[in-house]
Amino acid sequence: MAGSTHTVTNQPPPLVGHDVYTTDRALSEAVGRHVAPELLDEVGEELAAFGRTCGSAQVQEWGVLANENPPRLRTHDRYGHRIDEVDFHPSWHRLLGKGVSAGLTAAWVRPAGHVRRAAAFLLWTQVEAGNGCPLSMTHAAVPALRTDPGLAAEWEPRLTSMIYDRELRPADRKAGALFGMGMTEKQGGSDVRANTTAATPLAESGTYSLSGHKWFCSAPMSDGFLVLAQAPDGLTCFLVPRVLADGSRNVFRIQRLKDKLGNRSNASSEVEFDGTWARRVGEEGRGVRTIIEMVAATRLDCVLGSAGLMRQAVAQAVHHCDHREAFGGRLVDKPLMRNVLADLALESEAATTLALRLAAAYDTGGEQEQALLRIAVPAAKYWVTKRCAPVTVEAAECLGGNGYVEESGMPRLVRESPLNSIWEGAGNVQALDVLRALQREPAALDAYLREVGRARGADHRLDGAIKALLTDLADLDGIEARARRLTERLALVLQGSLLVRFAPPEVADAFCASRLGSDGGAAFGTLPHTLDLAAIVERSRPQA
């Protein structure tokens, strides 16, 4: 009976069963630029296969289920014994297993490891962003552990393994391990030097007993954690194993799980230490220096995660408008909607291009690339993550009322979109980190100017933006109040220079006109009508 009165037409088909990698031209072209020719076929085939996995209906359903069935804390077993375990839906474990087997924790030991992982991480975020947390923490722990060769030799093979082993048992009995992190406390937040957790040396050299708390502890069911605590000689980094060598549980009391805006599938926790056994990582009193490379790696993952969320939001918007008709034609062909879609696509491509360039710097290595990362990572983390929320909200609006309904998937993207701007140091922390690099590390600014200078002379708006930036940089006294504005300009100029060098002319032209020139408005959909907007939208289509 319902069919005779409710025939459904003019609805787009689900965006499933496609290759998320190959149809993302900005991403696949960036991989082609940054991977050595002799590796490109191997890497391309691997990412295309992973892209098909990400686009499959089954894997997308896992993402839905993992968020509809969030983790649950069990502090005690039925007999009253303290167990401090977190139960996850089976879909969470399936997703995490796929992520590990795809090499999302193995960048440090694979050729072109950081670029291939960055591309895969960007793809995987589009399926389900929550499980990116333990994957990111595990990946980022490696450089911190390398400050202690003994610890690195013991733990790095486990962390870079492509085998997911979910069981809680001593790490030396596992084929692979995951790491979490506990840095912030109630009274300090980002100011980790205000931490009060105490570390008391034990008889065995390099071992300590911890007493205190962590206000945010990521991925509490991991096999180990990097934790900051106050040792006799100051703030120090420690490795806290979840299970001790004899099979007993370390003291790791999970007080509660955070009830978050988004990121529902992932467990974020508050924990207490009370005689918790730990091993020192690096020297006493040098905890911040020990974890600095870990922080940089997680910040780059915030950039990649936001780029992935933006790409998925834009793909969904373009797909909807490509199949939806209104007012006598397809939405995608309507001039005003085309302007909105093109503007969103520009933001997405600029984020992807910048993120992959930074990942390539890790693979290339060398002093100049490391110096570039020192200033470009916090600038990118500041700007790209802040652009994610307005992009996802505008993309949801492209779907009309459907975009406000859970079944569309857009509300999950919207809820997730602010996260990467807040975690791993919010906006002010990033801007101040940029200032520190400018004031204390001349090589960082030199590397940045060399990078953007490669595009000089190719676009007058980019040249003008570089000139204005140099004027801003000429006077760093009293600059803290304008640190956000300066950081934004650093990120935009870097994005513009990369697009001028590598993107199609219509993309670079539109970006420079709207982001570096004076031809853009405050909202999306305000690009100059004389630009080749159709070509920009076509480039962003998620299906061939």
Salt bridges, closest charged atoms under 4 A:
ASP24 OD2 - ARG311 NE 3.62
GLU29 OE1 - ARG539 NH2 2.78
GLU42 OE2 - ARG116 NH2 2.96
GLU46 OE1 - ARG110 NH2 2.77
GLU46 OE1 - ARG116 NH2 3.02
ASP77 OD2 - HIS81 ND1 3.17
ASP84 OD1 - ARG82 NE 2.94
GLU85 OE1 - ARG74 NH2 3.08
GLU85 OE2 - ARG249 NH2 2.75
ASP87 OD2 - ARG72 NH2 3.29
ASP87 OD2 - ARG74 NE 2.70
GLU154 OE2 - ARG158 NH1 3.72
GLU154 OE1 - ARG279 NH1 2.78
GLU156 OE2 - ARG146 NH2 2.65
ASP165 OD2 - ARG169 NH2 2.66
GLU185 OE2 - LYS214 NZ 2.90
ASP223 OD1 - LYS174 NZ 2.46
ASP259 OD1 - ARG264 NH1 2.91
GLU270 OE2 - ARG256 NE 2.53
GLU270 OE2 - LYS258 NZ 2.79
ASP274 OD2 - ARG253 NH1 3.39
ASP301 OD2 - ARG117 NH2 2.81
ASP322 OD1 - ARG330 NH1 2.50
ASP322 OD2 - ARG541 NH2 3.00
ASP333 OD2 - ARG330 NE 3.07
ASP333 OD1 - ARG338 NH2 3.80
ASP343 OD1 - ARG515 NH1 2.57
GLU347 OE1 - ARG387 NH2 3.34
GLU347 OE1 - ARG515 NH2 2.74
GLU349 OE2 - ARG539 NH2 2.85
GLU369 OE1 - ARG357 NH2 3.01
GLU406 OE2 - ARG415 NH1 2.66
ASP433 OD2 - ARG299 NH1 2.79
ASP433 OD1 - ARG374 NH2 2.94
ASP433 OD1 - ARG436 NE 3.77
GLU441 OE2 - ARG374 NE 2.98
ASP446 OD2 - ARG450 NE 2.99
GLU451 OE1 - ARG357 NH2 2.92
GLU451 OE1 - ARG454 NH1 2.59
GLU451 OE2 - ARG501 NH1 3.12
ASP459 OD2 - ARG461 NH2 2.71
ASP472 OD2 - ARG489 NH1 2.54
ASP509 OD1 - ARG461 NH2 2.67
GLU538 OE2 - ARG541 NH1 3.32
